[in-house]
């Protein structure tokens, strides 16, 4: 089992292309994210657990550590 994870992910807005590095929560899914540039409200794509898994360059910590996030997959 992995004990390390990457805590930051760069989210890219699919609407305007704005990129921003964010620190991910370690104990919960983040289901919504507001783009700092165009203010679009991002939600996870179908099949993804959170906005970091959908729009980030690094998946969320639970996925990195356990392969599942916020559910008993």
Secondary structure, DSSP 8 states (H G I E B T S, - for coil): -------EEEEE-TTT--EEEEE--SSS---EEE-TTT--EEE--TT-SSHHHHHBSS--HHHHHHS--SS--
